[in-house]
């Protein structure tokens, strides 16, 4: 089942950070699309909840060096 969630991101320093988050997340099985905004300090992730859970997405964002929480 496809879901869309907004995650608050802390630790981004520039638009390249946002791009890196999108590229990393979109390689993960179950993530269909990631749209990260440096200006808003958030990412909107569309994912298959049967394959990946929001908690796992938060863990993956943290592994890339940023702090993430559900809004």
N, C-alpha and C positions, 0 to 999 in steps of 0.2 A: 504494500500500500504506500503510495507516494505521499510524502509530507513535506511541508516547507516550514522551517523554523529560523528565527532570527537569533544569532549569537552575538553578544557584546564582546569586542576584542580590545584588549589593552596591550600596549607594548609595541604597537606599530609606529615607525618613525617616518615613513614616506609611502608613496603610492606603490613603490616596488614591493614593499612588505605585503600590501593587499594582493598584489598579483601573485606573489609567492604562495600565499595562503590558498588562493583559488587553484593554482596549478597543483599544489600538493593534495588538496581535498578531492579534486576531480579525477585523480588517479586511483582513488579508493573505491573498491567494489561497493556498490550500493548508493554511492553519491552520484546523482544525475547532473547537478549544476551547483556551482558556488559563485556568489556575487558579493565580493567584499568591497566595502567603501572605507577608504582611509579617512575621509572627512567626517563620516558618521561613526567611525570606530565600531563597525559591525559587519557581520557577514550573514547573508541569507543563503541557506543551504536547502536544496531540494534533494530528498533522499528516499530510498525505499526502506521503510521501517521494519520490514521483514528481514532485511539483510544487515542493516546497521542502525544502532540506537543513538539518540542524541548524546548520551554520556560518552560513547566511544568517539564521536565527532569532537567533543570537547577535549578528550585525551589526545587525539591526533593533532589538534591545533596547538595544544600545550607542547607537544613534541617538536613542533616547528619553532618554538621559542616565544610564544605569545600566551597571554592569559585569556581564557574564554569562559563565558557563562551564558546560560540561556537568559533571554530578556523576558 
